[in-house]
Amino acid sequence: MAKMKRYPILFLLFISTTVFSQNYDDLSLKVQSFFSQGNFGAAMVFAEQAAVQAEKEFGNADTMYAKALNNLAMIYQRRLRYLDAERTFLKTLKIKEKAAGAVNFSYATTLVNLADLYKFRKNYVKAIEYYQLAANIDKQVTGENSEMYASDLANIGRVYYFLEEVPKAINYLTKSLEIREKITGKDNAQYAINQVYLADVIALAGDFGKADSFYKSGLRILSYKVGTVHPIFLGALKQLSVLYRDKGEIKIADSLIFNGLSIIEPRYTRKSTLFFDFLSDLSELKVLQGDLIKAEEYAVEVYQGRKELLDSLHPDINRAALQVAKIFFKQDRFEEASIMLAEFFGRCLDIRQLIYPALSISDIQLVEKDVQQAFDLYNSIYLTQMESNDEVRHLAFNNYLILSMMNPGKYWYSKMKLDGQYLTEEESDYVFWLRHAEYYGNLRLLSKKELATWMENIDTVYSAVSSSSQKLASDSLFANTYTRFSFEWQEYLKTLKPDEATVVIIRGEVNTEKYPGEVVYAVLVLRGGESKDPEFLGLYDGNKLEEEVMKEYKKAEFSEKGKKFYKELWRDLNLDLKDKKKLYVKRSGIYLEVAIELLFDAESGKTLGEIYQIVSE
């Protein structure tokens, strides 16, 4: 059987004018021309026209129409219109299956295209589903020892790696590697890439020695097959550095990053995302080495560089700001760290409002993780000042509101309910909003240079998002999830009923005369029906709670946990909430592991869940 290879490019629709309409042929040529030039905006315009023309000339059940749709879907993906791309790929599959069946190269190719889209959007379950369907077809059509089947297996293994399902990832990537060795030998770029992917998984499994061997072999082959400036080579080099960092061999990790920077700078300049990715890693390595001067120098360069390079709301800017703040904190430069954190939190609301529709759930969770780290760092700086400083308490409570509102679980639960209600309707108000909101968010994730080449005006896209949001405002679920909320404790207080209160349990690490290098906990309370500031209830010995109380709590039988630890974990916090019926509780530290509702008050003979309606946030 002749070798076949699937390329992630447009189908060539060079149709002879002696057979088909000149109009369709002209449009197809223009699509291909603009696509090859990288002008995806113009390619999209002509691809949409070509799809319409194909339907007219060949009918809506013809494979030529399906090919035109496949091209359009791929261009939609390049144009960041992912929802449109998904729908168009799915439509393509239906037409192809009806016209020529599902066991053929063309059908499998569209399956892979759709799976690639799902992988890119980090919808890993869907990605595996469609890669597996393609693999089953390719195994029948091209045989087990083919590049396409090997590619399918590698794709599946890669997605399992992203899901951290190590045994499955190793199984699929190993099979793929074995096939590639049979058909191309080891001296091959795809074989080397496969080795790097397998090294990633093996490193995740903790087998550093074997991972090291695969990384180095892959890097050696890639160096002369694709060159050291290739992103795949540099990505593998970066991962190898992470491997040595995790092994505790910081000097070797450091030298690998420096090697990468020496390759990147002449080729990509110091003003590139790739350069800043490496420099950020170098800053973290310098922290581990105790060289906070260099760590700060590199972290500040990353932060300033990303601000110049990226849109103002790009999550990577906030990630860089957090890194700088952490280094300032380690240097006891608390005021400067606070300024960086204030800037960080200032972006959070707009990131959630404007960027979240474009992010996958895993990306949102990364943002959420950054917010939690920033919150903890803020607490560590100001925890001991909360008792005497009203402004600090206000800021702490406002930051809690940011943290609670940026809840990926809440966001995605609401979004999935909305999707289930409205995505079946092709032209619903919600679909219109989602298409434009996702597109707008994707535009805000581009670099400033990339955005300058875009055809559409970003303000025009935002206007469409705003107008559609207003139409949907009557939907309480939508309004709760997507509308802007002022993160001010005074506004939040107005939402609490007289029989409600919000309890915020804060954890931080402080180094004061009274608490030298210790963990402390504090509690802030906001009471509904009152106009009081957030109430500070004092500092509590976190070392004792974490090292003694929590250890015993974990050892205790489930039935005994609530009875034995009520005093240490609740009563000692000096909460006086007898007039309240409902508590909103924001937990941190060990309290994330405590079943607060089951803590038993012997005096009343009831659990906290029986005394109060507790909503954990």
C-alpha positions as CSV (number, residue, x, y, z in Angstrom):
1,M,0.0,0.0,0.0
2,A,1.3,3.4,-0.9
3,K,2.2,5.7,2.0
4,M,-0.3,8.3,2.8
5,K,0.2,11.3,5.1
6,R,-2.3,13.7,6.5
7,Y,-1.3,17.3,6.4
8,P,-3.1,19.9,8.5
9,I,-3.8,22.2,5.6
10,L,-6.6,23.1,3.3
11,F,-7.8,20.6,0.7
12,L,-6.7,21.8,-2.8
13,L,-9.8,22.6,-4.6
14,F,-8.3,23.2,-8.0
15,I,-11.3,22.0,-10.0
16,S,-11.1,22.0,-13.8
17,T,-13.3,24.7,-15.4
18,T,-14.1,22.3,-18.2
19,V,-16.2,20.3,-15.7
20,F,-17.4,22.7,-13.1
21,S,-18.5,26.3,-12.9
22,Q,-15.8,28.9,-13.3
23,N,-17.2,30.9,-10.4
24,Y,-16.5,28.1,-8.0
25,D,-13.1,27.5,-9.4
26,D,-12.2,31.1,-9.1
27,L,-13.4,31.3,-5.5
28,S,-11.4,28.1,-4.6
29,L,-8.2,29.5,-6.1
30,K,-8.6,32.7,-4.2
31,V,-9.2,30.8,-0.9
32,Q,-6.0,28.8,-1.5
33,S,-4.0,31.8,-2.5
34,F,-4.9,33.9,0.5
35,F,-4.6,31.0,2.9
36,S,-1.1,30.2,1.7
37,Q,-0.2,33.9,2.2
38,G,-1.4,33.8,5.8
39,N,-4.2,36.3,5.0
40,F,-6.9,34.3,6.8
41,G,-9.3,37.2,7.0
42,A,-9.5,37.4,3.2
43,A,-9.4,33.6,2.9
44,M,-12.5,33.4,5.2
45,V,-14.5,35.9,3.1
46,F,-13.9,33.9,-0.1
47,A,-14.3,30.5,1.7
48,E,-17.7,31.5,2.9
49,Q,-18.6,32.5,-0.7
50,A,-17.1,29.3,-2.0
51,A,-19.2,27.2,0.4
52,V,-22.4,29.0,-0.7
53,Q,-21.4,28.5,-4.4
54,A,-20.5,24.8,-3.9
55,E,-23.9,24.1,-2.4
56,K,-25.6,25.8,-5.4
57,E,-23.5,23.9,-8.0
58,F,-23.2,20.5,-6.4
59,G,-26.0,20.3,-3.9
60,N,-25.9,20.1,-0.1
61,A,-25.2,16.3,-0.1
62,D,-22.1,16.3,-2.4
63,T,-18.6,15.6,-1.3
64,M,-17.4,18.8,-3.0
65,Y,-19.7,20.8,-0.8
66,A,-18.3,18.9,2.2
67,K,-14.7,19.8,1.1
68,A,-15.7,23.5,0.9
69,L,-17.1,23.3,4.4
70,N,-14.0,21.6,5.7
71,N,-11.9,24.4,4.3
72,L,-14.2,27.0,5.8
73,A,-14.1,25.3,9.2
74,M,-10.3,25.3,9.2
75,I,-10.2,29.0,8.3
76,Y,-12.8,29.7,11.1
77,Q,-10.3,28.1,13.5
78,R,-7.5,30.3,12.2
79,R,-9.7,33.3,12.6
80,L,-10.4,32.4,16.2
81,R,-14.1,31.6,15.6
82,Y,-14.0,28.3,17.4
83,L,-17.7,27.8,17.8
84,D,-18.3,28.3,14.1
85,A,-15.4,26.0,13.3
86,E,-16.9,23.2,15.5
87,R,-20.3,23.5,13.9
88,T,-19.0,23.5,10.4
89,F,-16.7,20.5,11.0
90,L,-19.7,18.6,12.4
91,K,-21.8,19.5,9.4
92,T,-19.0,18.4,7.1
93,L,-18.9,15.0,8.8
94,K,-22.6,14.4,8.3
95,I,-22.4,15.2,4.6
96,K,-19.3,13.0,4.0
97,E,-20.8,10.1,5.8
98,K,-24.0,10.3,3.9
99,A,-22.3,10.7,0.5
100,A,-19.4,8.3,0.8
101,G,-19.6,6.5,4.1
102,A,-17.5,6.8,7.2
103,V,-14.6,4.4,6.4
104,N,-12.4,6.5,4.2
105,F,-9.4,8.8,4.3
106,S,-11.4,12.0,3.7
107,Y,-13.8,11.3,6.6
108,A,-11.0,10.4,9.0
109,T,-9.2,13.6,8.1
110,T,-12.2,15.8,9.1
111,L,-12.4,13.7,12.3
112,V,-8.8,14.6,13.1
113,N,-9.4,18.3,12.2
114,L,-12.3,18.4,14.7
115,A,-10.3,16.5,17.3
116,D,-7.4,19.0,16.9
117,L,-9.9,21.8,17.5
118,Y,-11.1,20.1,20.7
119,K,-7.6,19.5,21.9
120,F,-6.6,23.1,21.3
121,R,-9.7,24.3,23.2
122,K,-8.8,21.8,25.9
123,N,-12.0,19.8,25.6
124,Y,-10.0,16.6,26.1
125,V,-12.8,14.2,26.4
126,K,-14.2,15.2,23.0
127,A,-10.7,15.2,21.5
128,I,-10.1,11.6,22.5
129,E,-13.5,10.6,21.2
130,Y,-12.8,11.9,17.7
131,Y,-9.1,10.9,17.6
132,Q,-10.2,7.4,18.5
133,L,-12.8,7.3,15.7
134,A,-10.1,8.5,13.2
135,A,-7.7,5.8,14.5
136,N,-10.3,3.0,13.9
137,I,-10.8,4.2,10.4
138,D,-7.1,4.7,9.6
139,K,-6.3,1.2,10.9
140,Q,-8.8,-0.2,8.4
141,V,-7.8,2.0,5.5
142,T,-4.0,2.3,5.8
143,G,-3.2,-0.6,8.1
144,E,-1.5,-0.7,11.5
145,N,1.9,0.2,10.2
146,S,1.1,3.6,8.7
147,E,2.1,7.1,9.6
148,M,-1.5,8.2,9.9
149,Y,-2.4,5.4,12.4
150,A,0.8,6.2,14.4
151,S,-0.2,9.9,14.4
152,D,-3.7,9.1,15.7
153,L,-2.2,7.0,18.5
154,A,0.3,9.7,19.4
155,N,-2.5,12.3,19.4
156,I,-4.6,10.1,21.8
157,G,-1.6,9.6,24.0
158,R,-0.8,13.3,24.1
159,V,-4.4,14.1,25.3
160,Y,-4.2,11.5,28.0
161,Y,-1.0,13.2,29.1
162,F,-2.9,16.5,29.4
163,L,-5.5,14.6,31.5
164,E,-2.6,13.2,33.6
165,E,-3.8,9.6,32.9
166,V,-0.3,8.3,32.8
167,P,-0.7,4.6,32.0
168,K,-3.0,5.2,29.1
169,A,-0.7,8.0,27.8
170,I,2.4,5.8,28.0
171,N,0.5,2.9,26.3
172,Y,-0.6,4.9,23.2
173,L,2.7,6.9,22.8
174,T,4.8,3.7,23.1
175,K,2.7,2.0,20.4
176,S,3.0,5.0,18.2
177,L,6.8,5.1,18.7
178,E,7.1,1.4,17.8
179,I,5.1,1.9,14.6
180,R,7.2,4.9,13.6
181,E,10.4,3.0,14.2
182,K,9.2,0.3,11.8
183,I,8.2,2.6,9.0
184,T,10.8,5.4,9.2
185,G,13.5,4.3,11.5
186,K,14.8,6.3,14.5
187,D,16.4,9.1,12.4
188,N,13.2,10.9,11.8
189,A,11.7,14.2,13.1
190,Q,8.3,12.6,13.9
191,Y,10.0,9.8,15.8
192,A,11.9,12.4,17.8
193,I,8.7,14.4,18.6
194,N,7.1,11.1,19.7
195,Q,10.1,10.6,22.0
196,V,9.7,14.0,23.5
197,Y,6.0,13.4,24.1
198,L,6.7,10.1,25.8
199,A,9.4,11.8,27.9
200,D,6.8,14.3,29.2
201,V,4.6,11.5,30.4
202,I,7.4,9.5,31.9
203,A,8.6,12.6,33.8
204,L,5.1,13.0,35.1
205,A,5.2,9.4,36.4
206,G,8.4,10.3,38.3
207,D,10.9,8.2,36.3
208,F,13.4,11.0,35.8
209,G,16.2,8.8,34.4
210,K,14.2,7.3,31.6
211,A,12.6,10.7,30.8
212,D,16.0,12.3,30.7
213,S,17.1,9.6,28.1
214,F,14.1,10.2,25.9
215,Y,14.4,14.0,26.0
216,K,18.1,13.9,25.1
217,S,17.6,11.5,22.2
218,G,14.7,13.5,20.9
219,L,16.6,16.8,21.2
220,R,19.6,15.3,19.4
221,I,17.5,14.2,16.4
222,L,15.5,17.4,16.3
223,S,18.6,19.6,16.3
224,Y,19.6,18.5,12.8
225,K,16.2,17.5,11.4
226,V,14.2,20.7,12.2
227,G,16.9,22.9,13.7
228,T,17.5,24.3,17.2
229,V,15.3,27.4,16.5
230,H,12.3,25.3,15.9
231,P,9.6,25.7,18.6
232,I,9.4,22.0,19.1
233,F,13.1,21.8,19.9
234,L,12.9,24.7,22.3
235,G,9.8,23.3,24.0
236,A,11.6,20.1,24.6
237,L,14.6,21.9,26.0
238,K,12.4,23.9,28.4
239,Q,10.8,20.6,29.6
240,L,14.2,19.1,30.1
241,S,15.0,22.0,32.3
242,V,11.9,21.5,34.3
243,L,12.9,17.8,34.8
244,Y,16.2,18.8,36.3
245,R,14.6,21.5,38.4
246,D,12.2,18.9,39.8
247,K,15.1,16.6,40.5
248,G,16.7,19.4,42.5
249,E,19.6,19.8,40.0
250,I,19.1,23.6,39.8
251,K,22.5,24.4,38.1
252,I,21.8,22.0,35.2
253,A,18.3,23.4,34.8
254,D,19.7,26.9,34.9
255,S,22.3,26.1,32.1
256,L,19.6,24.5,29.9
257,I,17.4,27.7,30.2
258,F,20.4,29.9,29.4
259,N,21.1,27.6,26.3
260,G,17.5,28.2,25.2
261,L,17.8,31.9,25.6
262,S,21.0,32.0,23.6
263,I,19.1,30.3,20.7
264,I,16.0,32.4,21.0
265,E,17.4,35.9,21.3
266,P,19.1,36.2,17.9
267,R,16.2,34.5,16.1
268,Y,13.1,35.7,18.0
269,T,14.6,38.8,19.8
270,R,14.1,39.7,23.5
271,K,10.5,40.9,22.7
272,S,8.9,37.5,22.0
273,T,6.5,35.3,24.0
274,L,8.9,32.4,23.7
275,F,11.8,34.5,25.1
276,F,9.7,35.6,28.1
277,D,8.6,32.0,28.8
278,F,12.2,31.0,29.2
279,L,13.1,34.1,31.2
280,S,10.2,33.5,33.6
281,D,11.5,30.0,34.2
282,L,15.0,31.5,34.8
283,S,13.6,33.9,37.4
284,E,12.0,31.0,39.3
285,L,15.3,29.1,39.2
286,K,17.1,32.1,40.6
287,V,14.6,32.2,43.5
288,L,15.4,28.6,44.2
289,Q,19.1,29.5,44.1
290,G,18.6,32.3,46.6
291,D,19.7,35.0,44.1
292,L,16.7,37.3,44.6
293,I,18.5,40.2,42.8
294,K,18.7,38.4,39.5
295,A,15.3,36.8,40.1
296,E,13.8,40.3,40.4
297,E,15.7,41.6,37.4
298,Y,14.4,38.8,35.2
299,A,10.8,38.8,36.6
300,V,10.5,42.6,36.1
301,E,11.8,42.3,32.5
302,V,9.1,39.6,31.8
303,Y,6.4,41.7,33.4
304,Q,7.3,44.9,31.4
305,G,7.9,42.9,28.2
306,R,4.5,41.1,28.4
307,K,2.8,44.5,29.0
308,E,4.4,45.8,25.8
309,L,3.7,42.7,23.8
310,L,0.3,41.6,24.9
311,D,-3.2,43.1,25.3
312,S,-3.7,44.8,28.7
313,L,-6.1,42.0,29.9
314,H,-4.0,39.0,28.9
315,P,-3.7,36.6,31.9
316,D,0.0,36.2,31.3
317,I,0.5,39.9,32.4
318,N,-1.2,39.1,35.7
319,R,0.9,35.9,36.0
320,A,4.0,38.0,35.5
321,A,2.8,40.6,38.0
322,L,2.3,37.9,40.6
323,Q,5.8,36.6,40.1
324,V,7.2,40.0,40.8
325,A,5.0,40.4,43.9
326,K,6.3,37.1,45.3
327,I,9.9,38.2,44.9
328,F,9.2,41.6,46.5
329,F,7.6,39.7,49.4
330,K,10.6,37.5,49.9
331,Q,12.7,40.6,50.1
332,D,10.4,42.1,52.8
333,R,9.4,44.9,50.3
334,F,5.8,44.7,51.3
335,E,4.6,48.1,50.0
336,E,6.0,47.3,46.5
337,A,4.4,43.8,46.6
338,S,1.1,45.4,47.6
339,I,1.2,47.7,44.6
340,M,1.7,44.8,42.2
341,L,-1.1,42.9,43.9
342,A,-3.4,45.9,43.7
343,E,-2.7,46.0,40.0
344,F,-3.3,42.3,39.8
345,F,-6.7,42.4,41.4
346,G,-7.6,45.5,39.4
347,R,-7.5,43.3,36.2
348,C,-9.3,40.4,37.6
349,L,-12.8,41.6,37.1
350,D,-12.3,42.6,33.5
351,I,-10.5,39.3,32.8
352,R,-13.5,37.4,34.1
353,Q,-16.0,39.5,32.3
354,L,-14.2,39.9,28.9
355,I,-11.8,37.0,28.6
356,Y,-13.5,34.0,30.3
357,P,-15.8,33.2,27.4
358,A,-12.7,32.6,25.3
359,L,-11.0,30.3,27.8
360,S,-11.3,26.6,28.4
361,I,-12.2,25.4,31.8
362,S,-8.6,24.3,32.5
363,D,-7.4,27.8,31.5
364,I,-9.9,29.4,33.8
365,Q,-8.7,27.1,36.6
366,L,-5.2,28.4,36.0
367,V,-6.4,31.9,36.3
368,E,-8.2,31.0,39.4
369,K,-5.1,29.4,40.8
370,D,-3.2,32.7,40.2
371,V,-6.0,34.6,42.0
372,Q,-5.8,32.2,45.0
373,Q,-2.0,32.6,45.2
374,A,-2.3,36.4,45.0
375,F,-5.0,36.4,47.7
376,D,-2.8,34.2,50.0
377,L,0.2,36.5,49.4
378,Y,-1.9,39.6,50.1
379,N,-3.0,38.0,53.4
380,S,0.5,37.1,54.3
381,I,1.5,40.8,53.9
382,Y,-1.4,42.4,55.8
383,L,-2.8,39.8,58.1
384,T,-1.3,41.3,61.3
385,Q,-2.5,44.8,60.3
386,M,-6.2,43.8,60.0
387,E,-7.0,44.3,63.6
388,S,-6.0,48.0,63.7
389,N,-6.3,49.1,60.0
390,D,-9.8,49.5,58.6
391,E,-8.5,50.0,55.0
392,V,-6.7,46.7,55.1
393,R,-9.8,44.9,56.3
394,H,-11.8,46.5,53.5
395,L,-9.2,45.5,50.9
396,A,-9.1,41.9,52.3
397,F,-12.9,41.6,52.0
398,N,-13.0,43.0,48.5
399,N,-10.3,40.6,47.5
400,Y,-12.4,37.8,48.9
401,L,-15.3,38.9,46.7
402,I,-13.1,38.8,43.7
403,L,-12.0,35.3,44.7
404,S,-15.5,34.0,45.3
405,M,-16.9,35.5,42.1
406,M,-14.1,34.1,40.0
407,N,-15.3,30.6,40.7
408,P,-14.7,28.4,37.6
409,G,-17.0,25.8,38.9
410,K,-19.9,28.2,39.3
411,Y,-19.1,29.8,36.0
412,W,-19.0,26.6,34.0
413,Y,-22.1,25.1,35.7
414,S,-24.1,28.1,34.6
415,K,-22.6,28.1,31.2
416,M,-23.3,24.4,30.6
417,K,-26.9,25.0,31.7
418,L,-27.2,27.9,29.2
419,D,-25.5,25.9,26.5
420,G,-27.9,23.0,27.1
421,Q,-30.9,25.4,26.8
422,Y,-29.9,27.5,23.9
423,L,-27.1,25.9,21.7
424,T,-29.7,23.7,19.9
425,E,-31.1,26.9,18.4
426,E,-29.0,28.0,15.5
427,E,-29.8,31.7,15.7
428,S,-30.8,32.2,19.4
429,D,-29.7,35.3,21.3
430,Y,-27.5,33.2,23.5
431,V,-25.7,31.6,20.5
432,F,-25.2,35.1,19.0
433,W,-23.8,36.3,22.3
434,L,-21.5,33.3,22.8
435,R,-20.1,33.5,19.3
436,H,-19.2,37.1,19.6
437,A,-18.1,37.0,23.3
438,E,-15.7,34.1,22.5
439,Y,-14.4,35.8,19.5
440,Y,-13.9,39.1,21.4
441,G,-12.1,37.2,24.2
442,N,-9.8,35.4,21.6
443,L,-8.9,38.8,20.1
444,R,-7.9,40.1,23.5
445,L,-5.6,37.1,23.8
446,L,-3.6,38.1,20.7
447,S,-0.4,40.1,20.9
448,K,-0.6,43.8,20.0
449,K,1.3,43.0,16.8
450,E,-1.1,40.2,15.8
451,L,-4.1,42.3,16.5
452,A,-2.8,45.2,14.3
453,T,-3.1,42.8,11.3
454,W,-6.7,41.9,12.0
455,M,-9.5,42.9,9.6
456,E,-12.2,43.6,12.1
457,N,-12.3,46.5,14.6
458,I,-12.2,45.1,18.1
459,D,-14.5,47.8,19.4
460,T,-17.1,46.8,16.8
461,V,-17.0,43.2,18.1
462,Y,-17.3,44.4,21.7
463,S,-20.4,46.4,20.7
464,A,-22.0,43.3,19.4
465,V,-21.2,41.5,22.7
466,S,-22.6,44.4,24.8
467,S,-25.8,44.6,22.8
468,S,-26.5,40.9,23.0
469,S,-25.7,40.9,26.7
470,Q,-28.5,43.4,27.2
471,K,-30.9,41.2,25.3
472,L,-30.1,38.3,27.6
473,A,-30.2,40.3,30.8
474,S,-33.7,39.1,31.6
475,D,-32.4,35.6,31.9
476,S,-31.6,35.3,35.6
477,L,-29.0,32.6,35.1
478,F,-27.2,34.6,32.4
479,A,-27.3,37.7,34.5
480,N,-25.9,35.9,37.5
481,T,-23.1,34.5,35.6
482,Y,-22.0,37.2,33.1
483,T,-23.0,40.6,34.3
484,R,-20.5,42.9,35.9
485,F,-20.4,43.0,39.7
486,S,-18.8,45.7,41.8
487,F,-16.2,44.1,44.1
488,E,-16.9,46.4,47.0
489,W,-17.8,45.2,50.4
490,Q,-20.4,48.0,50.9
491,E,-22.3,46.9,47.8
492,Y,-22.0,43.2,48.8
493,L,-23.4,44.1,52.3
494,K,-26.6,45.3,50.7
495,T,-27.2,41.8,49.3
496,L,-27.1,40.2,52.7
497,K,-30.4,39.7,54.5
498,P,-30.7,40.6,58.3
499,D,-30.5,36.9,59.2
500,E,-27.4,36.2,57.0
501,A,-23.7,36.7,57.5
502,T,-20.5,36.1,55.6
503,V,-17.5,34.5,57.4
504,V,-14.1,34.7,55.7
505,I,-11.4,32.4,57.2
506,I,-8.0,33.7,56.1
507,R,-4.7,31.9,56.2
508,G,-1.3,33.6,55.9
509,E,2.4,33.3,56.7
510,V,3.8,36.1,58.8
511,N,7.1,37.0,60.3
512,T,6.6,39.4,63.2
513,E,8.0,39.6,66.7
514,K,4.9,38.0,68.1
515,Y,4.6,35.4,65.2
516,P,8.2,34.8,64.0
517,G,7.9,32.8,60.8
518,E,4.6,31.3,61.6
519,V,1.3,30.4,60.0
520,V,-1.7,32.3,61.4
521,Y,-5.4,32.3,60.7
522,A,-7.8,35.2,61.0
523,V,-11.6,35.6,60.6
524,L,-13.5,38.5,59.0
525,V,-17.3,38.7,59.5
526,L,-19.8,40.8,57.6
527,R,-23.3,40.9,59.2
528,G,-26.4,41.4,57.2
529,G,-28.9,44.0,58.5
530,E,-26.1,46.1,59.9
531,S,-23.9,48.9,58.5
532,K,-20.7,47.8,60.3
533,D,-17.3,47.4,58.6
534,P,-16.0,43.8,58.2
535,E,-15.3,42.7,61.8
536,F,-11.9,41.3,62.6
537,L,-12.0,38.5,65.3
538,G,-8.3,38.1,65.9
539,L,-5.3,35.9,65.0
540,Y,-5.1,32.2,65.7
541,D,-2.1,29.9,66.0
542,G,-2.0,28.3,62.5
543,N,1.0,26.1,63.3
544,K,-1.0,24.4,66.2
545,L,-4.1,24.1,64.0
546,E,-2.2,22.5,61.1
547,E,0.4,20.5,63.0
548,E,-1.6,19.2,65.9
549,V,-5.3,19.7,65.5
550,M,-5.6,18.8,61.9
551,K,-3.4,15.7,62.2
552,E,-5.7,14.4,64.9
553,Y,-8.8,15.4,62.9
554,K,-7.6,13.3,59.9
555,K,-6.9,10.3,62.2
556,A,-10.4,10.4,63.8
557,E,-13.3,8.3,62.7
558,F,-15.7,10.1,60.5
559,S,-18.5,9.9,63.1
560,E,-16.2,11.5,65.8
561,K,-14.7,14.4,63.7
562,G,-17.7,16.7,64.3
563,K,-17.9,16.0,68.1
564,K,-14.2,16.2,69.0
565,F,-13.1,19.3,67.1
566,Y,-15.9,21.8,67.5
567,K,-14.0,23.8,70.0
568,E,-10.6,24.1,68.2
569,L,-12.0,24.6,64.7
570,W,-15.1,26.8,65.4
571,R,-15.8,27.9,69.0
572,D,-12.3,29.3,69.5
573,L,-12.8,31.6,66.6
574,N,-15.1,33.6,68.9
575,L,-17.9,33.8,66.4
576,D,-21.2,35.3,67.8
577,L,-23.8,34.5,65.1
578,K,-26.8,33.4,67.2
579,D,-29.1,35.8,65.4
580,K,-28.2,34.4,62.0
581,K,-29.8,31.6,60.1
582,K,-27.6,31.5,56.9
583,L,-23.8,31.7,56.7
584,Y,-21.7,32.2,53.6
585,V,-18.3,30.7,54.5
586,K,-15.1,31.4,52.5
587,R,-12.5,28.9,53.6
588,S,-8.8,28.6,53.2
589,G,-5.9,26.4,54.5
590,I,-7.0,23.5,56.6
591,Y,-10.6,24.6,56.6
592,L,-10.9,23.4,53.0
593,E,-10.6,19.9,54.4
594,V,-13.0,20.4,57.3
595,A,-16.7,19.4,57.1
596,I,-17.9,22.5,58.9
597,E,-21.5,21.5,58.7
598,L,-20.8,18.4,60.8
599,L,-19.1,20.1,63.7
600,F,-21.2,19.4,66.7
601,D,-22.2,22.0,69.4
602,A,-22.7,20.0,72.6
603,E,-24.4,23.0,74.3
604,S,-27.2,23.1,71.7
605,G,-27.1,19.4,70.8
606,K,-27.0,20.3,67.1
607,T,-24.4,20.3,64.3
608,L,-23.5,23.6,62.6
609,G,-25.4,22.4,59.6
610,E,-28.6,22.1,61.7
611,I,-28.1,25.5,63.4
612,Y,-27.3,27.4,60.1
613,Q,-27.8,27.0,56.4
614,I,-24.1,27.0,55.4
615,V,-23.0,27.9,51.9
616,S,-19.3,27.2,51.3
617,E,-17.7,29.4,48.7
